[in-house]
Amino acid sequence: MPRKYIRKCPDRKVCTQEQTDKAKQLIGEGKSKRAAAEIVGINKSTLRKRLKLNSTATSMGRYQQTFTREQEEEIYNHCKSSDESFYGLTLNTLRKLVYKFAEVNEIENRFDKTTKMAGKDWVILI
């Protein structure tokens, strides 16, 4: 993602299966789709689409997360422990460290193979 990208709709959320099931239950009880969507906390057009397709979206776009929450936590803890032992990390060393972490753990990534560094955007998003 470009660094200067600003989401057009910042309040966009993924509709979960629990929300869809709750909305189906409310509609079965006699509520309208609009009222059910308001109660559940999703957009009414999203609810209509999910009811029509009978499925939920798994992500908000074409980009996928590189690391799981646990892996990001492991990277964070490593950076924190190296900081506590007075071994500071610059932005470039952190980017190289993240790239090596992905390569050693054989994690599919979109990092730069020539510089062997994670992108600045990835570091900023943390």
MODELLER restraints for C-alpha pairs under 7 A, 6 or more apart:
rsr = mdl.restraints
at = mdl.atoms
rsr.add(forms.Gaussian(group=physical.xy_distance, feature=features.Distance(at['CA:1:A'], at['CA:121:A']), mean=6.96, stdev=0.5))
rsr.add(forms.Gaussian(group=physical.xy_distance, feature=features.Distance(at['CA:3:A'], at['CA:121:A']), mean=5.82, stdev=0.5))
rsr.add(forms.Gaussian(group=physical.xy_distance, feature=features.Distance(at['CA:14:A'], at['CA:57:A']), mean=6.71, stdev=0.5))
rsr.add(forms.Gaussian(group=physical.xy_distance, feature=features.Distance(at['CA:14:A'], at['CA:59:A']), mean=6.57, stdev=0.5))
rsr.add(forms.Gaussian(group=physical.xy_distance, feature=features.Distance(at['CA:14:A'], at['CA:60:A']), mean=6.21, stdev=0.5))
rsr.add(forms.Gaussian(group=physical.xy_distance, feature=features.Distance(at['CA:15:A'], at['CA:42:A']), mean=6.92, stdev=0.5))
rsr.add(forms.Gaussian(group=physical.xy_distance, feature=features.Distance(at['CA:15:A'], at['CA:56:A']), mean=6.43, stdev=0.5))
rsr.add(forms.Gaussian(group=physical.xy_distance, feature=features.Distance(at['CA:15:A'], at['CA:57:A']), mean=6.75, stdev=0.5))
rsr.add(forms.Gaussian(group=physical.xy_distance, feature=features.Distance(at['CA:16:A'], at['CA:56:A']), mean=6.34, stdev=0.5))
rsr.add(forms.Gaussian(group=physical.xy_distance, feature=features.Distance(at['CA:17:A'], at['CA:56:A']), mean=6.03, stdev=0.5))
rsr.add(forms.Gaussian(group=physical.xy_distance, feature=features.Distance(at['CA:19:A'], at['CA:40:A']), mean=5.97, stdev=0.5))
rsr.add(forms.Gaussian(group=physical.xy_distance, feature=features.Distance(at['CA:23:A'], at['CA:36:A']), mean=5.29, stdev=0.5))
rsr.add(forms.Gaussian(group=physical.xy_distance, feature=features.Distance(at['CA:23:A'], at['CA:37:A']), mean=6.57, stdev=0.5))
rsr.add(forms.Gaussian(group=physical.xy_distance, feature=features.Distance(at['CA:23:A'], at['CA:40:A']), mean=6.42, stdev=0.5))
rsr.add(forms.Gaussian(group=physical.xy_distance, feature=features.Distance(at['CA:26:A'], at['CA:36:A']), mean=5.92, stdev=0.5))
rsr.add(forms.Gaussian(group=physical.xy_distance, feature=features.Distance(at['CA:27:A'], at['CA:33:A']), mean=6.39, stdev=0.5))
rsr.add(forms.Gaussian(group=physical.xy_distance, feature=features.Distance(at['CA:27:A'], at['CA:36:A']), mean=6.52, stdev=0.5))
rsr.add(forms.Gaussian(group=physical.xy_distance, feature=features.Distance(at['CA:33:A'], at['CA:44:A']), mean=6.80, stdev=0.5))
rsr.add(forms.Gaussian(group=physical.xy_distance, feature=features.Distance(at['CA:34:A'], at['CA:44:A']), mean=5.44, stdev=0.5))
rsr.add(forms.Gaussian(group=physical.xy_distance, feature=features.Distance(at['CA:37:A'], at['CA:43:A']), mean=6.03, stdev=0.5))
rsr.add(forms.Gaussian(group=physical.xy_distance, feature=features.Distance(at['CA:37:A'], at['CA:44:A']), mean=5.18, stdev=0.5))
rsr.add(forms.Gaussian(group=physical.xy_distance, feature=features.Distance(at['CA:37:A'], at['CA:47:A']), mean=6.37, stdev=0.5))
rsr.add(forms.Gaussian(group=physical.xy_distance, feature=features.Distance(at['CA:50:A'], at['CA:56:A']), mean=5.96, stdev=0.5))
rsr.add(forms.Gaussian(group=physical.xy_distance, feature=features.Distance(at['CA:66:A'], at['CA:109:A']), mean=5.86, stdev=0.5))
rsr.add(forms.Gaussian(group=physical.xy_distance, feature=features.Distance(at['CA:82:A'], at['CA:88:A']), mean=6.63, stdev=0.5))
rsr.add(forms.Gaussian(group=physical.xy_distance, feature=features.Distance(at['CA:95:A'], at['CA:117:A']), mean=5.04, stdev=0.5))
rsr.add(forms.Gaussian(group=physical.xy_distance, feature=features.Distance(at['CA:95:A'], at['CA:118:A']), mean=4.73, stdev=0.5))
rsr.add(forms.Gaussian(group=physical.xy_distance, feature=features.Distance(at['CA:95:A'], at['CA:119:A']), mean=6.88, stdev=0.5))
rsr.add(forms.Gaussian(group=physical.xy_distance, feature=features.Distance(at['CA:96:A'], at['CA:116:A']), mean=6.33, stdev=0.5))
rsr.add(forms.Gaussian(group=physical.xy_distance, feature=features.Distance(at['CA:96:A'], at['CA:117:A']), mean=4.51, stdev=0.5))
rsr.add(forms.Gaussian(group=physical.xy_distance, feature=features.Distance(at['CA:96:A'], at['CA:118:A']), mean=6.43, stdev=0.5))
rsr.add(forms.Gaussian(group=physical.xy_distance, feature=features.Distance(at['CA:98:A'], at['CA:118:A']), mean=6.26, stdev=0.5))
rsr.add(forms.Gaussian(group=physical.xy_distance, feature=features.Distance(at['CA:99:A'], at['CA:111:A']), mean=6.97, stdev=0.5))
rsr.add(forms.Gaussian(group=physical.xy_distance, feature=features.Distance(at['CA:99:A'], at['CA:116:A']), mean=6.22, stdev=0.5))
rsr.add(forms.Gaussian(group=physical.xy_distance, feature=features.Distance(at['CA:99:A'], at['CA:117:A']), mean=5.22, stdev=0.5))
rsr.add(forms.Gaussian(group=physical.xy_distance, feature=features.Distance(at['CA:99:A'], at['CA:118:A']), mean=5.34, stdev=0.5))
rsr.add(forms.Gaussian(group=physical.xy_distance, feature=features.Distance(at['CA:111:A'], at['CA:117:A']), mean=6.39, stdev=0.5))
rsr.add(forms.Gaussian(group=physical.xy_distance, feature=features.Distance(at['CA:111:A'], at['CA:118:A']), mean=4.94, stdev=0.5))
rsr.add(forms.Gaussian(group=physical.xy_distance, feature=features.Distance(at['CA:111:A'], at['CA:119:A']), mean=6.24, stdev=0.5))
rsr.add(forms.Gaussian(group=physical.xy_distance, feature=features.Distance(at['CA:112:A'], at['CA:118:A']), mean=6.40, stdev=0.5))
